[in-house]
């Protein structure tokens, strides 16, 4: 006998939880589609050289390699590996199918990704990412940078996971400021941005220290820290940047112009002001981002960290094509979000998958139960017919355990009268309903 | 520069095809839910010993093993492998979560599975399976064997892939007949059933030959072949079996009783007669099945082979639990079906994902375009706003290439008049529509 168990670092759900997960998944999908994004799906594995364009990096340490029995027998090195995000597959997809795609290419992709993380609570080796990206050819207006948070706001409002704020900034602002302070070297700028990204975790003193060790003076470090921790409305922060007492600088000016356009476009799209915040301390650790960056926090649970992050990048697929493909995108880490909400008792309610159980009261009437179930399915309900001759008690318990909100009972008497007994599992009530009124009564109970 | 390419044996789709695939996927999912099935998802990999309960089998030759960078460096053997079907994960799931599940447990699962097939047209190394199963505890009424084809009939009718027939039989009938012929050995019975399963491929002569070499007399082989190729309605075939000139036999009698119940239950559920056929030559190659077996053929394309198969099994999870868990299930191989339909120009039509493009006619009016898009999304449309300042010509071409059926044009004149120009891409017509009539006009064009 083999002990049935799942691999460490995976999230497998019971049907009731799976229903909530799928409900959230569907809301995200519909939200992406509403804004005109097209779905793509890519294979779970990519060719090794395609996936690992930069070998020896941090990523490679976490990659899962895939090999067939035949390959192992022949002593070959694995030539495929599981994707570790959806961005590399997107880059490969766009480069491979470039001629068949319409640009700006708007795609959504909601699939699982794989990372050989150390096994610990909240770290997953298999998890869903729900990504959208808009990819331009040679250019892409900063207006798209505003559309992304507008989409996320709609989705998170519909998810009903409490108040949330999308914090955004533009890496060009900090890079321009650093250049103005005399830190012209791009690599050094990136290192400083990476320290700023840790502000929440390590605190202002440590960041100040790191900045100084990377070449800023004490005063500059202080000024910068004070600027990036400024509180205020988006307009106030934009104004603050506009009047900054510093030499004009091309990169800074560009960043400011882009941020201003994002603020204006968000307004034109009718995004509620409170849902987005211009937060200059948002830097994102990934060097990959070149302009706008986003992080999303649940207001009541900042300890969850960012539940939806992304940004603008200059060139998506430089490893695969000579075409210049700038883009902007964002990703919801649904598995992690679901797990955090679940652990804190914050999962949103989800509609029942199975609405109605037709019980088997009298085996002799079985054909009538089947006909009743068929009739109700045609009326749009999801219906299970209990096909096993079994005690009523056991059938009611089954409905309760399975979370089915309505049980229908039909005996000889009801059949003769043309009625059905409707049992409301939540209210623990039951009533005799004429067949002609059945659908309306059920809709009332189910709120459908 | 690395050549962007997908691994052999995978099916990656362009957005237009993906939309059709997803449309079919959604119909299947809704169909399963309508009949009260609960979704589950399992990790893509299972522990090696859990997945490969019978080592050295045919299956193991096709398994993909998964190993992390760390594991490879330490010279470990891979301890995980990709699932090759959804049945083994289901067995593991039910055994692992037995106490938390309500029985009969009705689950659907639609995920990808992996097999190291030889790379050739129509053979996939990664493909979707869309499974439903009902799992009983200790017992499961044969009425469930009738529900399965009833569900598949609804789904395939909605898929609009032409006429189809679900062929079904019961392995007990053939096994009972063989026992009556003196072939009592179960292993030998299974071997003969496996030959019968090949009837369509190798022809009656070869099957006859094989039967004789496995112990039947010439006459017996002839009788059996003549019986299993009998044409007739379900009732006629049942009648034929009832009056068979043979010693009564427990296994045969059970098979006949079960088949009879399936035929009656199908009728009670209102399944159209022509959609199912009692076909005694259906045996399924897998020894796994113990009673009812199903295969589904597209009437106009028998050369596709069975596009949806399954059956009844006595014990799902004997490797993992002492509980006796009989079940019945079926699987749609969606990737292969989609590929076959596509290759033959038979893909069903799918609704457009993006219904409306709001063009950017005049960059100065950009905020109005965004507001218009937001307004239409609230009215339930899927809307893309073109945010790039760009020639109208190029935007129209973009909509055409992306398959967007309606483009909206809003210039200064229209803005002043309170109208919008609606461009119907399919009809190649356009008209000036008052803002108040816009939603209704769009619904008319989109047939929504």
Interface residues (C-beta under 8 A of the other chain):
Chain A: X1 X2 X3 X4 X5 X6 X7 X10 X12 X13 X14 X15 X18 X19 X22 X33 X34 X35 X36 X37 X38 X39 X40 X41 X42 X43 X44 X45 X46 X47 X49 X50 X53 X60 X61 X62 X63 X64 X65 X66 X67 X68 X69 X70 X72 X78 X80 X82 X91 X92 X93 X95 X96 X97 X100 X101 X102 X103 X104 X106 X107 X112 X114 X116 X126 X136 X139 X140 X141 X143 X144 X147 X154 X264 X265 X267 X268 X269 X270 X317 X319 X320 X321 X322 X353 X354 X356 X357 X366 X367 X370 X371 X373 X374 X377 X381 X382 X383 X384 X385 X386 X387 X388 X389 X398 X401 X402 X404
Chain B: X1 X2 X3 X4 X5 X6 X7 X10 X12 X13 X14 X15 X18 X19 X22 X33 X34 X35 X36 X37 X38 X39 X40 X41 X42 X43 X44 X45 X46 X47 X49 X50 X53 X60 X61 X62 X63 X64 X65 X66 X67 X68 X69 X70 X72 X78 X80 X82 X91 X92 X93 X95 X96 X97 X100 X101 X102 X103 X104 X106 X107 X112 X114 X116 X126 X136 X139 X140 X141 X143 X144 X147 X154 X264 X265 X267 X268 X269 X270 X317 X319 X320 X321 X322 X353 X354 X356 X357 X366 X367 X370 X371 X373 X374 X377 X381 X382 X383 X384 X385 X387 X388 X389 X398 X401 X402 X404
